[in-house]
Amino acid sequence: MRRAIEVIPRTSTPETAAEACVTLAYDDRHRRRIRLATDGGWEFLLDLPEATVLGDGDGLRLEDGAWLLVRAADEELVAVTCRHATDLARIAWHIGNRHIPAAFDGARILIRHDHVIVDMVRGLGAEAAPLRAPFTPERGAYDRQSRHGHGHSHEHGHSHEHGHSHEHGHSHEHGHSHDHGHSHDHEHDREGRRG
């Protein structure tokens, strides 16, 4: 079985040079190692060094030097809109507070269809219209692949206790570390102030 071992950013190689295309839903575009099939039906092993979000138009380099074009599949989505920007910002806060993947497209927020969330946003005064489209949500602020690209995680060697609880009735498990991978030449007290 052929192996895809490297991601090629969409701006690096012309699409016409791809040997084949692989169309994937968002969840299947965030992987490290999985057996996949091209649109033409031949199987290959995605075998990357770490879990990576594949974007629409990215490429996958195969061991033999050939490459595959990644396409984002259409998914069942909901377009959330509001009459006023402040209302849309409030809806965005509620969506983000629930750690729901979301994409921003002009004056609308795109989320995957979930009847509970659709009821929530409608209850908050938003319009929610179903649509089928590729889904490419915003990456998290701590995502190592996000646009700021500082390439390290976020642990500072001190705690983030603020004298209040962070309990909100839901989990804050993010599946990522907060380790900066570098040391500081100073100490921090319990409140995180430099000492």
C-alpha positions as a LaTeX table, in Angstrom:
\begin{tabular}{lrrr}
\hline
Residue & $x$ (\AA) & $y$ (\AA) & $z$ (\AA) \\
\hline
Met1 & 0.00 & 0.00 & 0.00 \\
Arg2 & 1.30 & 3.43 & $-0.90$ \\
Arg3 & 1.92 & 5.87 & 1.96 \\
Ala4 & 1.30 & 9.62 & 2.09 \\
Ile5 & 4.06 & 10.99 & 4.31 \\
Glu6 & 4.02 & 14.79 & 3.98 \\
Val7 & 1.54 & 17.66 & 3.63 \\
Ile8 & 2.17 & 20.12 & 0.82 \\
Pro9 & 0.56 & 23.54 & 1.43 \\
Arg10 & $-1.98$ & 24.45 & $-1.26$ \\
Thr11 & 0.17 & 27.29 & $-2.59$ \\
Ser12 & 3.21 & 25.07 & $-3.30$ \\
Thr13 & 2.13 & 22.79 & $-6.16$ \\
Pro14 & $-0.23$ & 23.23 & $-9.12$ \\
Glu15 & $-3.41$ & 21.15 & $-8.82$ \\
Thr16 & $-3.03$ & 19.78 & $-12.34$ \\
Ala17 & 0.15 & 17.91 & $-11.29$ \\
Ala18 & $-1.72$ & 15.75 & $-8.76$ \\
Glu19 & $-1.88$ & 12.02 & $-9.49$ \\
Ala20 & $-5.33$ & 11.73 & $-7.91$ \\
Cys21 & $-7.79$ & 13.55 & $-5.66$ \\
Val22 & $-9.04$ & 12.58 & $-2.20$ \\
Thr23 & $-12.25$ & 14.26 & $-1.00$ \\
Leu24 & $-12.70$ & 14.23 & 2.77 \\
Ala25 & $-15.10$ & 15.59 & 5.37 \\
Tyr26 & $-13.60$ & 17.85 & 8.04 \\
Asp27 & $-13.19$ & 15.09 & 10.65 \\
Asp28 & $-11.26$ & 12.99 & 8.13 \\
Arg29 & $-9.01$ & 15.96 & 7.31 \\
His30 & $-7.63$ & 16.09 & 10.87 \\
Arg31 & $-5.61$ & 12.90 & 11.16 \\
Arg32 & $-2.15$ & 11.47 & 11.61 \\
Arg33 & $-2.49$ & 7.88 & 10.48 \\
Ile34 & $-5.45$ & 6.28 & 8.72 \\
Arg35 & $-6.25$ & 4.18 & 5.68 \\
Leu36 & $-8.01$ & 6.33 & 3.05 \\
Ala37 & $-9.15$ & 5.95 & $-0.55$ \\
Thr38 & $-8.82$ & 8.38 & $-3.43$ \\
Asp39 & $-11.90$ & 9.50 & $-5.37$ \\
Gly40 & $-10.85$ & 6.91 & $-7.97$ \\
Gly41 & $-10.98$ & 4.13 & $-5.39$ \\
Trp42 & $-7.35$ & 3.17 & $-4.73$ \\
Glu43 & $-6.36$ & 2.95 & $-1.08$ \\
Phe44 & $-3.37$ & 4.54 & 0.55 \\
Leu45 & $-2.11$ & 5.01 & 4.09 \\
Leu46 & $-1.97$ & 8.53 & 5.49 \\
Asp47 & 1.14 & 8.27 & 7.68 \\
Leu48 & 2.16 & 11.70 & 8.97 \\
Pro49 & 4.56 & 12.45 & 11.85 \\
Glu50 & 1.74 & 14.17 & 13.82 \\
Ala51 & $-1.98$ & 14.86 & 13.53 \\
Thr52 & $-2.46$ & 17.56 & 10.92 \\
Val53 & $-5.43$ & 19.54 & 9.64 \\
Leu54 & $-5.59$ & 19.15 & 5.87 \\
Gly55 & $-7.08$ & 22.11 & 4.05 \\
Asp56 & $-8.99$ & 22.18 & 0.80 \\
Gly57 & $-6.35$ & 22.37 & $-1.94$ \\
Asp58 & $-3.48$ & 20.98 & 0.16 \\
Gly59 & $-1.45$ & 18.12 & $-1.22$ \\
Leu60 & $-0.20$ & 14.84 & 0.21 \\
Arg61 & 3.24 & 13.73 & $-0.94$ \\
Leu62 & 3.55 & 10.00 & $-1.43$ \\
Glu63 & 6.75 & 8.07 & $-0.69$ \\
Asp64 & 7.48 & 7.73 & $-4.39$ \\
Gly65 & 7.34 & 11.52 & $-4.92$ \\
Ala66 & 3.89 & 11.64 & $-6.52$ \\
Trp67 & 1.21 & 13.62 & $-4.73$ \\
Leu68 & $-2.53$ & 13.70 & $-4.11$ \\
Leu69 & $-4.84$ & 16.71 & $-4.06$ \\
Val70 & $-7.03$ & 17.10 & $-0.93$ \\
Arg71 & $-10.57$ & 18.40 & $-1.42$ \\
Ala72 & $-13.04$ & 19.31 & 1.33 \\
Ala73 & $-16.28$ & 17.31 & 0.98 \\
Asp74 & $-19.68$ & 18.94 & 1.19 \\
Glu75 & $-21.26$ & 18.45 & 4.62 \\
Glu76 & $-24.61$ & 19.19 & 6.25 \\
Leu77 & $-24.09$ & 22.67 & 7.72 \\
Val78 & $-26.15$ & 25.50 & 9.14 \\
Ala79 & $-25.59$ & 29.15 & 8.22 \\
Val80 & $-26.25$ & 31.33 & 11.27 \\
Thr81 & $-27.09$ & 34.98 & 10.59 \\
Cys82 & $-28.38$ & 37.94 & 12.59 \\
Arg83 & $-29.74$ & 41.37 & 11.71 \\
His84 & $-27.07$ & 43.18 & 13.72 \\
Ala85 & $-23.34$ & 42.54 & 14.07 \\
Thr86 & $-23.54$ & 42.74 & 17.87 \\
Asp87 & $-26.14$ & 39.94 & 17.89 \\
Leu88 & $-23.92$ & 37.81 & 15.65 \\
Ala89 & $-20.98$ & 38.44 & 18.00 \\
Arg90 & $-23.12$ & 37.30 & 20.95 \\
Ile91 & $-24.12$ & 34.14 & 19.05 \\
Ala92 & $-20.45$ & 33.53 & 18.19 \\
Trp93 & $-19.62$ & 33.76 & 21.90 \\
His94 & $-22.26$ & 31.14 & 22.77 \\
Ile95 & $-21.00$ & 28.82 & 20.01 \\
Gly96 & $-17.38$ & 29.27 & 21.11 \\
Asn97 & $-18.25$ & 28.79 & 24.76 \\
Arg98 & $-19.49$ & 25.32 & 23.81 \\
His99 & $-16.28$ & 24.57 & 21.86 \\
Ile100 & $-18.26$ & 23.98 & 18.67 \\
Pro101 & $-16.16$ & 24.15 & 15.50 \\
Ala102 & $-17.27$ & 27.16 & 13.44 \\
Ala103 & $-16.31$ & 28.86 & 10.19 \\
Phe104 & $-16.86$ & 32.54 & 9.50 \\
Asp105 & $-18.11$ & 33.50 & 6.05 \\
Gly106 & $-18.82$ & 37.21 & 5.74 \\
Ala107 & $-21.78$ & 38.05 & 7.95 \\
Arg108 & $-22.61$ & 34.45 & 8.79 \\
Ile109 & $-21.28$ & 31.68 & 11.00 \\
Leu110 & $-21.18$ & 28.15 & 9.57 \\
Ile111 & $-21.53$ & 25.21 & 11.95 \\
Arg112 & $-22.24$ & 21.52 & 11.44 \\
His113 & $-25.90$ & 20.67 & 11.77 \\
Asp114 & $-26.86$ & 19.89 & 15.37 \\
His115 & $-30.54$ & 20.34 & 16.26 \\
Val116 & $-29.74$ & 21.33 & 19.86 \\
Ile117 & $-27.40$ & 24.13 & 18.74 \\
Val118 & $-29.80$ & 25.21 & 15.99 \\
Asp119 & $-32.56$ & 25.52 & 18.62 \\
Met120 & $-30.19$ & 27.47 & 20.87 \\
Val121 & $-29.18$ & 30.04 & 18.22 \\
Arg122 & $-32.78$ & 30.46 & 17.09 \\
Gly123 & $-33.79$ & 30.95 & 20.72 \\
Leu124 & $-31.18$ & 33.72 & 20.93 \\
Gly125 & $-32.77$ & 35.47 & 17.93 \\
Ala126 & $-30.61$ & 34.21 & 15.05 \\
Glu127 & $-31.70$ & 32.77 & 11.72 \\
Ala128 & $-30.38$ & 29.26 & 11.02 \\
Ala129 & $-30.55$ & 28.02 & 7.42 \\
Pro130 & $-29.41$ & 24.53 & 6.38 \\
Leu131 & $-26.92$ & 24.18 & 3.53 \\
Arg132 & $-24.46$ & 21.71 & 2.03 \\
Ala133 & $-20.94$ & 23.02 & 1.65 \\
Pro134 & $-17.33$ & 22.19 & 2.53 \\
Phe135 & $-16.57$ & 22.83 & 6.20 \\
Thr136 & $-13.28$ & 24.43 & 7.21 \\
Pro137 & $-13.68$ & 25.79 & 10.74 \\
Glu138 & $-11.38$ & 28.27 & 12.39 \\
Arg139 & $-8.43$ & 26.67 & 14.10 \\
Gly140 & $-8.12$ & 27.11 & 17.84 \\
Ala141 & $-5.88$ & 29.76 & 19.34 \\
Tyr142 & $-3.58$ & 27.05 & 20.70 \\
Asp143 & $-3.52$ & 24.99 & 17.50 \\
Arg144 & 0.13 & 24.54 & 16.54 \\
Gln145 & $-0.82$ & 24.92 & 12.88 \\
Ser146 & $-2.78$ & 28.14 & 13.36 \\
Arg147 & $-1.82$ & 31.29 & 11.51 \\
His148 & 0.38 & 32.74 & 14.25 \\
Gly149 & 2.69 & 29.75 & 13.75 \\
His150 & 4.82 & 30.01 & 16.86 \\
Gly151 & 5.22 & 26.23 & 16.79 \\
His152 & 5.19 & 25.56 & 20.50 \\
Ser153 & 2.61 & 24.76 & 23.12 \\
His154 & 1.64 & 26.91 & 26.10 \\
Glu155 & 2.94 & 25.88 & 29.51 \\
His156 & 4.82 & 28.61 & 31.32 \\
Gly157 & 6.01 & 26.60 & 34.30 \\
His158 & 3.44 & 28.23 & 36.57 \\
Ser159 & $-0.19$ & 27.65 & 37.33 \\
His160 & $-3.03$ & 29.78 & 36.14 \\
Glu161 & $-4.96$ & 30.00 & 39.40 \\
His162 & $-7.02$ & 33.14 & 39.58 \\
Gly163 & $-8.84$ & 32.64 & 42.88 \\
His164 & $-12.02$ & 31.49 & 41.17 \\
Ser165 & $-13.35$ & 28.28 & 39.70 \\
His166 & $-13.42$ & 27.53 & 36.00 \\
Glu167 & $-16.39$ & 25.18 & 36.35 \\
His168 & $-18.99$ & 25.89 & 33.68 \\
Gly169 & $-20.91$ & 22.63 & 33.62 \\
His170 & $-18.92$ & 21.29 & 30.69 \\
Ser171 & $-15.48$ & 19.92 & 30.06 \\
His172 & $-12.52$ & 22.03 & 29.03 \\
Glu173 & $-10.53$ & 19.09 & 27.72 \\
His174 & $-8.83$ & 20.28 & 24.55 \\
Gly175 & $-6.48$ & 17.40 & 23.80 \\
His176 & $-3.48$ & 19.70 & 23.64 \\
Ser177 & $-0.65$ & 20.77 & 25.87 \\
His178 & 0.15 & 24.25 & 27.12 \\
Asp179 & 3.94 & 23.88 & 27.25 \\
His180 & 6.00 & 26.62 & 25.57 \\
Gly181 & 8.99 & 24.32 & 25.25 \\
His182 & 11.33 & 26.98 & 26.61 \\
Ser183 & 12.34 & 28.11 & 30.04 \\
His184 & 12.04 & 31.48 & 31.73 \\
Asp185 & 14.91 & 33.15 & 33.63 \\
His186 & 12.51 & 34.33 & 36.32 \\
Glu187 & 10.00 & 32.84 & 38.77 \\
His188 & 6.23 & 33.38 & 39.06 \\
Asp189 & 4.15 & 33.50 & 42.23 \\
Arg190 & 0.76 & 31.74 & 42.69 \\
Glu191 & $-1.04$ & 34.49 & 40.80 \\
Gly192 & 1.38 & 34.22 & 37.85 \\
Arg193 & 3.22 & 37.49 & 38.60 \\
Arg194 & 6.93 & 37.71 & 38.05 \\
Gly195 & 8.88 & 37.41 & 41.23 \\
\hline
\end{tabular}
